[in-house]
Amino acid sequence: QVHLVESGGGLVQPGGSLRLSCAASGNIVSIGAMGWHRQAPGKQREWVATITGRGNTDTTDSVKDRVTISRDDAKNTVFLQMNSLKLEDTAVYYCFVQLGGNIFWGQGTQVTVSS
């Protein structure tokens, strides 16, 4: 089994920054893609960013200029650096990791952007 623990969420003012982390533990041999989704109140969950096992990244257009995804394979951890946060970035952020043919999800970390 694989366990994901997210951290770094919180309350931030518009224009502020947060760095989310997600550490995977358990029966891990080799992690493939890692990434983040988010779900805002009253909305469907949406994809935010992905980083492949080779380090290739992709982000959704709404955050492309404000978000950087990275990973530390030695620590089985994926990061999401978010800058210039907007009110509409308020959501629960969920990390995911790909192990073989399976996708594992974290339980989510709340990000609230408010003045």
N, C-alpha and C positions, 0 to 999 in steps of 0.2 A: 504494500500500500504506500501511497505518496501523500504527504501532508504539506500544505502550503500555508505560510503565515505571512500576512500582509502587515505593513506598518507605514507610518508617515502621514496618514491622513489627519485632518483637523479643520479648524476654523481659520480662514485667512481673508484679509481684505482684498477687494478688487485691485488688480495690479501686482499682487503678491506672488510668492513662489512656494511650492511644496515639492518634496522629493519622496515618492512612494517607493517602498521596497517590498519584495516578495521572495521569501526564502523557501526553497523546497527541501524536504527531507524524507527519508524512508528508503524504499527499495528503488534506488536510482542507479542506472547503469550509464545512460547517456541521454541527456536532454536534447530534444530537437528545438522546435520553435518555442518561444516564450512571449508573453504579451499581456495586454490589458484590454478589458472592456469596461464600460461604465453604464450605470442605469440611473437616470435622473427621475425625480418624483413624477409619477404619472406617465412615464414614457417607457418604451421598450429598451431593452439592453442593446447597446451599440458598441461596435468595435472601435478601439482607440489607436492601438499601435501593436506592432509585432516585430520581433527580432528573431532571425533564423539562427540555426546552429552555426552558420558561417559568419554571422554578424551583419547580415543584410537587414535593413530596417525599412519599415513603412508605417506611415501614420495617416489617420483620417484627415481629410482636408480642413475640417473645422479647427484643428489644433496644430496643423503641420508646422507653423512658424513659431509655436510656443512650447512645444513638447519634444523632449529627447528621450528615447528609450535606449537602454544599455543593459549589459549583463556581465556577471562575474561568474564564469563557469567553475572556478575553484570553490566558490561558495554556493553554487546552484541558486543564484539570486538574480532577479531581474529588477531593474530600476525604471522609474518614470519621473523624469525631471519636468516639472510643469512651471512655466513662467508666465507673467502677465495674465494671471488668472482672471476670468470673467465670471459674472454671476451665473451664466449658463453652464459653467463647468461644474456646478454643484451636482453631486451624484455620489452613488456608492461605486467605488472602483474595485473591479475584480481582476485578479491576475489569473493567468492560465499557463500551463506548461504541457508540451507534447512529449510523451514518452512512448516510443514505438507507435502503435496505432491508437493510442489512448490520449485523451485530453483530461487533465485534472484542473480543478478550479479552487481558488481560495474562497474564503467566506466573505470577503469584501472589507473595504475600509472607507469610511465616510469622509468625503471632502465637501466642505461647505464654504462657499465664497459669499461673503456678506459684509456690508459696511456697518 
